[in-house]
Amino acid sequence: MPTVQLRTRLDRDLKLKSDAVLKALGLDASTFVAMSMAQLVNRRGLPFAVTEADADYFAAEYGVTAAQTAQVGRKLRGETVRARRSGKLREVTSAADLAP
């Protein structure tokens, strides 16, 4: 199959961070772009959700400030830690963890 060259510009930090993630997945940027384009065509739309940042969403939807969002996040993380310590919440790392 004939190929074409696609050139783009990215923020240097974004490129370095994305390369690290892709390397951990055994992929390179070229393969990722090709996979993404194939899914774009197959789905006839973006192969992932495009959303605004939580703080922006909460501000627009509920009038909650970024500080309030962060405060709730800290509270939820604390509750999660306590639930894990008490045994009410188990971490699932494999299918075997789902067995009773």
SULRANOR-V595890 format. One line per field, one symbol per residue. ss: DSSP state (h for helix, s for strand, l for the rest). phi: phi as a letter, one per 40 degrees, with the letter a starting at -180 (. if undefined). psi: psi as a letter, one per 30 degrees, with the letter a starting at -180 (. if undefined). A space follows every 10 residues. Layout:
ss = ???
phi = ???
psi = ???
This chain:
ss = llllllllll lhhhhhhhhh hhhhllllhh hhhhhhhhhh hhhlllllll lllhhhhhhh hhlllhhhhh hhhhhhhhhh hhhhhhllll llllhhhhll
phi = .cbbcbbabb cdcccccccc cccccgbbcc cccccccccd cccfaccacb bcddcccccc cbgccccccc ccdccccccc ccccccgcbb cbbacccccc
psi = kkllkkklkl keeeeeeeee eeeffgllee eeeeeeeeee eefhlkglkj llkeeeeeee efgkleeeee eeeeeeeeee eeeeefgfkk kjflefffk.
